[in-house]
Amino acid sequence: MALLLATILPSILIILFFVYSDKFKEPKGEILKVFFYGILITIPAYFLNTYLDAFWYNNFRVSEGLISSFLTAAPVEEGLKLSILYFFVYKMKDFNEPIDGIVYGVTASLGFATLENFYYVYLLADYFETSSMSLAILRSFSAVPAHAVFGVFMGYFFMKYVFIKKGDNLLFAFIVPFVLHGCYNLFASSNFIVSLSLVIISWIIALRMFSRLKKTQKEKKREYEKKI
C-alpha cells in the first residue's frame, strides 16, 4: 500500500494543487477524462519510443544519451500530450478561460507520468539496482514534477494560442516542453543535480506565470460577483 501511494500520490497532489487554485473550477469529470487520456497515450508512446530507439541506434552513429532524450522520449511524449490539448481539450465547452490551459496541460501530462511511474517503480527497480520504494521516492522529486512542469509550459502556450494569438504559440506549446524534456533526460542519467536544478528553475518560472493568471482570474471573479 505504501509503495502504491508513493507511486501515484505525487501526481494526484500536483493536479489537486492546480485544480483547486482555479477560481472557476473545472468539472471533475473533465479532469478525470483528460487524466485518462494522458494514461492512454502511454501505449503509442511505448511503441513509438521503442521503434525510434532502434531506428536511430541501427542506422546512425548517435549517442545513447541523445537518442533517449531529444530523439525519442521528448518529441514523442510531448507531441502526444499536445495532441490531447489540441484534439480534445480545445473542443471542451469548459475550456473557456486562460488558466484552464495550465490546469488541463498539467492533468494530461501527469496522467502520462502516473502510468510511466508504475512501469519504472514496479518493473525497472532491479535494472536501476535499487528498491522499488527508493525509486518511487526519487521519482516523486524528479520525474513526476518534471512532467508536471512540462505540462505547465505546454498549457500556458496552448492557452495563448487559443485565447490571445494564434501565431507561433502552438509551436511553442510543443517546442518549450520538448527542449525541457530533452535536457532533463540528457542530464538525468549523467548529472542528476543538473537535471534536478533544471526542474526547480522551471518550476519557479512556471509558478510565476501561473500566479499572474491567478491574479487576472481573481480580478475577473470580483467583477463577476459585483454583477451578482
C-alpha positions in Angstrom: 0.0 0.0 0.0 2.8 2.4 0.9 4.5 1.7 -2.4 1.3 2.3 -4.3 0.8 5.7 -2.6 4.4 6.7 -3.3 3.8 5.9 -6.9 0.6 7.7 -7.5 0.3 10.3 -4.8 2.8 12.9 -6.1 0.8 13.2 -9.4 -2.5 13.5 -7.6 -1.3 16.2 -5.2 0.2 18.3 -8.0 -3.1 18.0 -10.0 -5.2 18.9 -7.0 -3.0 22.0 -6.4 -3.7 23.4 -9.8 -7.4 22.3 -9.9 -8.2 23.9 -6.6 -6.2 27.0 -7.4 -8.6 27.7 -10.2 -11.2 30.2 -9.0 -13.7 28.8 -11.6 -13.1 25.1 -11.0 -13.2 22.7 -13.9 -15.8 19.8 -13.7 -14.3 16.7 -12.0 -15.5 14.6 -14.9 -13.5 16.6 -17.4 -10.4 16.5 -15.2 -10.7 12.7 -14.9 -11.2 12.4 -18.7 -8.1 14.3 -19.6 -6.1 12.4 -16.9 -7.3 9.2 -18.5 -6.3 10.4 -22.0 -2.8 11.0 -20.5 -2.7 7.4 -19.4 -3.9 6.1 -22.8 -1.1 7.9 -24.7 1.5 5.8 -22.8 0.6 2.9 -25.2 1.5 4.6 -28.5 4.4 6.4 -26.7 5.9 3.0 -25.8 5.8 1.6 -29.3 7.0 4.9 -30.9 9.9 5.2 -28.4 10.9 1.6 -29.0 10.8 1.9 -32.8 12.7 5.2 -32.9 15.3 4.0 -30.4 16.0 1.0 -32.7 15.9 3.2 -35.8 18.4 5.8 -34.5 20.7 3.1 -32.9 20.8 0.9 -36.0 21.0 3.5 -38.7 23.0 6.4 -37.3 26.1 6.9 -35.1 24.2 8.7 -32.4 25.0 8.6 -28.7 22.6 6.7 -26.5 22.1 9.8 -24.3 21.0 11.8 -27.3 18.7 9.0 -28.5 16.9 8.7 -25.2 16.4 12.4 -24.8 15.9 14.5 -27.9 15.3 11.8 -30.5 12.7 9.6 -28.8 11.1 10.4 -25.5 10.9 14.2 -25.7 9.3 14.6 -29.1 7.1 11.6 -28.9 5.7 12.1 -25.4 5.3 15.9 -25.6 3.8 15.6 -29.1 1.2 13.1 -27.8 0.4 15.3 -24.8 -0.2 18.3 -27.1 -2.5 16.2 -29.2 -4.7 15.7 -26.2 -5.0 19.5 -25.7 -5.5 20.2 -29.4 -7.9 17.4 -30.4 -9.9 17.0 -27.2 -9.4 19.8 -24.6 -9.8 22.5 -27.3 -13.3 21.3 -28.1 -14.5 21.1 -24.5 -17.1 23.8 -23.5 -15.5 24.1 -20.1 -12.2 25.1 -21.7 -13.2 28.8 -21.6 -10.5 30.8 -19.8 -6.7 31.2 -19.9 -5.9 29.4 -16.6 -7.7 26.3 -17.9 -4.8 25.7 -20.3 -2.4 25.1 -17.5 -4.9 23.0 -15.5 -5.6 20.7 -18.4 -1.9 20.7 -19.5 -0.7 19.5 -16.1 -3.5 17.0 -15.9 -2.8 15.4 -19.3 1.0 15.4 -18.5 0.5 13.7 -15.1 -1.9 11.1 -16.5 1.0 10.0 -18.6 3.5 10.4 -15.8 1.4 8.3 -13.4 1.4 5.1 -15.6 5.0 5.7 -16.6 5.8 5.8 -12.9 4.1 2.4 -12.4 6.3 1.0 -15.2 9.5 2.3 -13.6 8.7 1.5 -10.0 7.2 -1.9 -10.4 9.2 -3.3 -13.3 12.5 -1.4 -13.6 13.8 -1.1 -10.0 16.1 -4.1 -10.4 17.5 -2.6 -13.6 18.5 0.6 -11.6 19.8 -1.6 -8.8 17.6 -0.1 -6.2 14.4 -0.9 -4.3 11.0 0.0 -5.7 10.3 2.3 -2.8 13.6 4.2 -3.2 12.9 4.6 -6.9 9.3 5.8 -6.2 10.6 8.4 -3.7 13.3 9.6 -6.1 10.9 10.0 -9.0 8.4 11.8 -6.8 11.0 14.6 -6.5 12.3 14.4 -10.1 10.5 12.8 -13.0 6.9 13.4 -11.8 7.5 17.2 -11.0 9.4 17.3 -14.3 6.4 16.0 -16.3 4.1 18.4 -14.4 6.2 21.5 -15.2 6.4 20.4 -18.9 2.6 20.4 -18.8 2.5 23.9 -17.3 4.6 25.4 -20.1 2.6 23.4 -22.7 -0.7 24.6 -21.2 0.5 28.2 -21.0 1.5 28.5 -24.7 -1.6 26.5 -25.7 -3.7 29.0 -23.8 -2.0 31.8 -25.6 -2.7 30.1 -28.9 -6.4 29.7 -28.1 -7.2 32.9 -26.2 -4.7 35.5 -27.2 -2.9 35.0 -30.6 -2.6 32.0 -32.9 0.8 32.9 -34.4 3.6 30.6 -33.2 2.1 29.8 -29.9 1.0 26.3 -30.9 4.6 25.6 -32.0 5.9 27.0 -28.7 3.4 24.7 -26.8 5.5 21.8 -28.3 9.0 23.3 -28.5 9.4 24.6 -24.9 8.3 21.3 -23.2 10.3 19.3 -25.9 13.5 21.2 -25.1 13.0 21.0 -21.3 12.2 17.3 -21.5 15.1 16.6 -23.7 17.5 18.4 -21.4 16.1 16.7 -18.4 16.5 13.3 -19.9 20.0 14.1 -21.2 21.3 15.1 -17.8 19.2 12.6 -15.7 21.5 9.7 -16.4 24.8 11.6 -16.2 24.3 14.5 -13.8 21.3 14.2 -11.6 22.0 17.5 -9.8 21.9 19.4 -13.1 18.6 17.7 -14.1 17.1 18.5 -10.7 18.2 22.1 -10.9 16.6 22.4 -14.3 13.3 21.2 -12.8 13.5 23.6 -9.9 14.3 26.6 -12.1 11.5 25.6 -14.5 9.0 25.4 -11.5 10.0 28.9 -10.3 9.3 30.3 -13.7 6.1 28.2 -14.2 4.6 29.2 -10.8 5.3 32.9 -11.6 3.3 32.5 -14.9 0.5 30.7 -13.0 0.4 33.3 -10.3 -0.1 36.1 -12.9 -3.0 34.1 -14.4 -4.5 33.6 -11.0 -4.3 37.3 -10.3 -6.1 38.1 -13.5 -8.7 35.4 -12.7 -9.2 36.8 -9.2 -10.0 40.3 -10.6 -12.4 38.7 -13.1 -14.2 36.9 -10.2 -14.6 40.1 -8.3 -16.2 41.8 -11.3 -18.5 38.8 -11.7 -19.5 38.9 -8.0 -20.3 42.6 -8.3 -22.7 42.0 -11.1 -24.5 39.4 -9.0 
